Amino acid sequence: MTAPLRYSYAVHVLREDDAPVRQVPVEVDWEPAREAVRLRALQDGLAGEEAFTLECTIDPAWHPSRGQPYLGGFRVRAQDTAPCEVDFSLGYFRELGAKITSRLVAEGVLQKGDLIRCLPVAYPQAPEDAPRAGEGRIGRLAPPRIPVVQGSLGDFPAGGNDAAYPVFIPERVLEEVKLLTLAAEARETGGILLGLLGRDATRGTLFAEVTGQLPARHTEACATKLTFTPATWTEVQAALELRTRGELMVGWWHSHPVREWCKNCSEEKRAACAFAKGFLSEEDRLLHRTVFPRAYSLALLANDVAAEGPTYSLFGWKAGVLEQREFSRLTEVRHGALG
């Protein structure tokens, strides 16, 4: 499933004047990058339902001026009869660099406000030191085959969406999310997004249609945290089997009770507050990475800012990084448009 890594990696921390601070060995989580390449293979028609089982290799791309061992990026190649290659930038290491910097500040090696640079480096490994295939992976060891249904983007609204991977969410699903969010009041709440992956018959573009949501009833929740228990996943899987529509768990949703967080502020001040803008906490990102590692997976956030209802933000994988993305609302009632 995953080819052995031929390099070991570290982050070289430098001050603004290039004075070295420390070189920190790291275990890079490469799986989001592999997933991005597998999705590309599926999007480009180089692989079918088996796309997310493709083996991938990772090779450094050296920095154009500093040269080896400094990275300028890296390349991931999915192995198949029609190989798919994707180049990634150093932006993939941004979150890792931020964690290293915070740790060095906590240890007193750096002071808050110090100007530094984090430069990823790679060193060849001896064959006996290379990890075994699949070692260090997070998530399922045997990803499922992903069905893709033929459809037409002409049946959907075209505005305000991501041309590479359009996503469509019905207003009725957003209304259900709204009612559940308001009912939870001062606590976070959430659920699972169900949907279908489709391919436009004319352009070949891959897209997702959310077809419904299942409230997560077995959770542990407070004002700042939502935990899905094992009973949640058992119930969701049973519900999927009962629906018999060929749907996937395309993602999840949860709420942020901003009105509770900012209850001592005016509504105008709340609306302008940084908390009112959609964001995923570190725990949210960990849940998404662990439970929804597929490159097509989505995370919908309901920001409970005003009494009339929440605003919505959607997040998804982009080049192996979890970022906010666009989506289109479906106002018409549809009945399994892809089915």
C-alpha positions in Angstrom: 0.0 0.0 0.0 2.8 2.5 0.9 6.3 2.2 -0.4 9.3 2.5 2.0 10.7 6.0 2.5 14.2 6.4 1.1 15.0 9.5 3.1 14.8 10.7 6.7 13.6 14.2 7.3 14.3 17.1 9.7 13.5 20.8 10.0 16.5 23.2 10.2 15.5 26.2 12.3 17.5 29.4 11.5 17.4 32.9 12.8 16.8 35.8 10.4 20.6 36.2 9.8 20.9 32.5 9.0 22.4 31.7 12.4 21.4 28.1 13.2 19.0 27.5 16.2 18.5 23.7 16.0 17.9 20.9 13.6 14.8 18.9 14.7 14.3 15.3 13.3 10.7 14.8 12.3 8.3 12.1 11.2 6.3 13.7 8.4 2.7 12.7 7.9 2.9 11.9 4.2 -0.6 10.3 3.9 -2.5 13.5 3.0 -0.1 14.0 0.1 -0.5 10.4 -1.0 -4.3 10.8 -0.8 -4.2 13.9 -2.9 -2.3 12.0 -5.6 -4.7 9.1 -5.4 -7.6 11.6 -5.9 -5.8 13.2 -8.8 -5.5 9.7 -10.4 -9.2 9.2 -9.9 -10.0 12.7 -11.3 -7.8 12.2 -14.3 -9.3 8.8 -15.1 -5.9 7.1 -14.5 -7.5 4.8 -11.9 -11.0 3.7 -11.1 -12.6 2.5 -7.9 -9.3 1.1 -6.8 -7.6 4.6 -6.8 -7.3 4.8 -3.0 -5.4 1.5 -2.9 -2.6 2.7 -5.1 0.9 2.5 -3.8 2.8 5.8 -3.7 6.5 6.8 -3.6 7.9 10.1 -2.3 11.0 11.8 -3.5 12.6 15.1 -2.5 12.8 18.1 -4.8 16.0 20.0 -3.8 16.0 23.7 -3.2 17.0 25.6 -6.4 19.7 27.7 -4.6 20.6 26.0 -1.3 20.7 22.6 -2.9 20.8 19.2 -1.1 19.9 18.5 1.7 17.5 21.5 1.7 14.0 20.9 0.2 12.3 23.0 -2.4 9.3 20.7 -2.3 8.7 17.0 -3.0 7.1 14.8 -5.6 4.6 12.0 -5.0 4.0 9.3 -7.6 1.2 6.8 -7.6 2.3 3.5 -9.1 0.0 2.0 -11.7 -0.1 1.2 -15.4 -0.7 4.9 -16.0 1.4 6.6 -13.3 0.2 9.9 -11.7 2.8 12.4 -10.4 2.1 15.6 -8.3 4.6 18.2 -7.1 4.1 19.7 -3.6 5.4 23.0 -2.3 7.0 23.7 1.1 3.5 24.9 2.3 2.9 21.3 3.2 5.4 21.7 6.1 3.9 25.0 7.5 1.9 23.4 10.3 4.8 21.2 11.3 7.1 24.2 11.4 4.6 26.1 13.6 4.5 23.2 16.1 8.3 23.0 16.2 8.5 26.8 16.8 6.0 26.6 19.7 8.0 23.8 21.3 11.3 25.7 21.0 9.6 28.8 22.6 8.2 26.6 25.5 11.8 25.2 26.0 13.3 28.7 26.2 15.4 28.2 23.1 13.4 30.9 21.3 11.6 34.0 22.6 8.2 35.0 21.4 8.6 37.5 18.5 11.9 36.0 17.4 12.2 36.1 13.6 13.1 32.7 12.3 12.9 30.4 9.3 12.1 26.7 9.2 13.8 24.9 6.3 12.9 21.2 5.8 15.9 18.9 4.9 16.2 15.3 3.8 19.0 12.8 4.1 19.3 9.4 2.3 18.6 6.4 4.5 20.6 3.2 4.6 18.4 0.4 3.2 18.4 -1.3 6.6 17.1 1.9 8.3 14.2 2.4 5.9 10.7 1.8 7.4 8.7 -1.1 6.1 5.8 -0.4 3.7 2.8 1.1 5.4 4.8 1.9 8.6 3.5 4.9 10.5 0.2 5.2 8.7 -2.9 6.7 10.3 -6.3 5.3 9.4 -7.4 2.2 7.6 -4.9 -0.2 6.4 -7.1 -1.3 3.5 -9.0 1.7 2.0 -12.3 0.8 0.4 -12.9 0.9 -3.3 -14.7 4.2 -4.0 -17.6 4.1 -6.4 -18.0 7.0 -8.8 -21.3 7.6 -10.5 -21.7 9.2 -13.9 -23.6 12.5 -13.7 -23.7 16.0 -15.3 -22.6 19.2 -13.8 -25.2 20.9 -16.0 -27.8 19.7 -13.5 -26.2 21.8 -10.7 -25.7 25.5 -10.1 -22.3 26.6 -11.5 -21.5 29.7 -9.5 -19.1 30.2 -6.6 -17.5 26.7 -6.5 -14.2 25.0 -6.8 -13.6 24.1 -10.5 -11.2 21.3 -9.6 -13.6 19.5 -7.2 -17.0 21.1 -7.0 -19.1 20.4 -3.9 -22.9 20.8 -3.6 -24.9 20.9 -0.4 -28.7 21.0 -0.3 -30.4 23.8 1.6 -32.5 21.1 3.5 -29.3 19.7 4.9 -28.1 23.1 6.0 -31.5 23.7 7.6 -31.2 20.4 9.5 -27.8 21.5 10.7 -29.2 24.9 11.7 -32.0 23.4 13.8 -29.6 20.9 15.6 -27.1 23.7 16.2 -29.8 26.0 17.8 -31.2 23.2 19.9 -27.7 22.4 21.3 -27.6 26.0 22.6 -24.3 26.4 24.6 -22.8 23.1 23.5 -21.2 21.9 20.4 -23.0 19.4 18.3 -22.4 17.6 15.1 -23.1 14.7 12.7 -22.0 12.9 9.6 -22.3 14.0 6.0 -23.5 11.4 3.5 -23.1 11.8 -0.2 -22.1 10.5 -3.6 -19.1 11.2 -5.8 -19.9 11.9 -9.4 -18.1 12.4 -12.7 -19.3 14.8 -15.3 -19.9 12.8 -18.4 -18.8 15.6 -20.7 -15.8 17.3 -19.0 -14.7 14.3 -16.8 -14.7 16.6 -13.7 -15.1 14.8 -10.3 -17.6 16.4 -8.0 -19.4 15.6 -4.7 -23.1 15.9 -3.9 -24.0 15.8 -0.2 -27.3 13.9 0.0 -28.0 14.0 3.7 -26.7 14.2 7.3 -27.0 11.9 10.2 -27.0 13.6 13.7 -24.3 12.1 16.0 -26.3 11.1 19.0 -23.6 9.4 21.0 -21.2 12.2 21.7 -19.6 14.0 24.6 -20.0 17.7 24.2 -19.3 21.0 26.0 -19.0 24.6 24.9 -15.6 24.1 23.3 -15.3 20.5 22.4 -17.2 17.6 20.7 -16.1 14.0 21.0 -17.5 11.2 18.8 -17.7 8.0 20.7 -17.4 4.5 19.2 -21.2 4.1 19.4 -21.5 7.0 16.9 -19.7 5.1 14.2 -21.6 1.9 14.9 -24.9 3.7 14.5 -23.8 5.6 11.3 -22.7 2.4 9.6 -26.0 0.7 10.4 -27.9 3.7 9.0 -25.9 3.7 5.8 -26.6 0.0 5.3 -30.4 0.7 5.9 -30.5 3.6 3.4 -29.2 1.3 0.6 -28.4 4.2 -1.7 -24.7 3.5 -2.3 -23.8 6.7 -0.3 -20.4 7.3 1.3 -19.4 9.1 4.5 -18.1 12.1 2.6 -17.4 14.1 5.8 -18.7 15.4 9.0 -20.1 18.6 10.5 -20.1 20.3 13.9 -21.0 23.6 15.4 -19.2 26.4 17.2 -21.5 28.1 19.8 -20.0 31.6 19.3 -22.9 33.2 21.1 -21.9 31.3 24.2 -18.2 32.1 23.8 -19.0 35.8 23.4 -22.2 36.1 25.4 -21.0 39.3 27.2 -20.4 41.0 23.8 -22.9 42.9 21.7 -24.2 41.1 18.6 -22.4 43.6 16.4 -19.1 42.9 18.2 -19.8 39.2 18.0 -20.2 39.3 14.3 -16.9 41.0 13.8 -15.1 38.8 16.3 -12.3 36.4 15.1 -14.3 33.5 16.7 -17.2 34.2 14.3 -15.0 33.3 11.3 -14.9 29.6 10.4 -11.9 27.8 11.8 -11.0 24.2 12.8 -9.3 23.7 16.1 -6.3 21.4 16.6 -8.7 18.7 17.9 -11.0 19.2 14.9 -8.1 18.8 12.5 -6.9 15.6 14.3 -10.4 14.1 14.1 -10.6 14.9 10.4 -7.1 13.5 9.7 -7.8 10.3 11.7 -11.4 9.5 10.7 -11.7 11.3 7.3 -8.3 10.9 5.6 -9.6 10.4 2.1 -8.7 13.4 -0.2 -12.4 14.0 -1.0 -13.5 14.2 2.6 -15.2 17.4 3.8 -15.7 19.2 7.2 -18.7 21.5 7.5 -18.7 24.1 10.3 -21.8 25.8 11.6 -20.8 29.1 13.3 -23.7 30.0 15.7 -23.1 33.7 15.7 -26.6 35.2 15.5 -30.1 34.2 16.8 -31.5 33.9 13.3 -29.1 31.0 12.6 -25.5 30.0 11.9 -23.2 30.9 9.1 -21.4 28.0 7.3 -17.8 27.3 6.4 -16.5 24.2 4.5 -13.1 22.7 4.8 -11.4 20.1 2.7 -8.0 18.7 1.6 -6.1 20.7 -0.9 -2.6 19.5 -1.9 -2.5 17.5 1.3 -3.4 20.5 3.5 -6.7 21.0 5.3 -8.0 24.4 4.1 -11.3 26.3 3.8 -13.0 25.9 0.5 -16.1 26.9 -1.5 -19.3 25.0 -2.0 -22.6 25.6 -3.8 -26.1 25.4 -2.2 -28.8 23.3 -3.8 -32.1 25.1 -3.4 -34.2 22.6 -5.4 -35.4 19.3 -3.9 -33.4 16.5 -5.5 -33.8 12.8 -5.2 -30.4 11.1 -5.6 -29.3 13.2 -8.6 -26.4 10.9 -9.2 -28.2 7.7 -8.4 
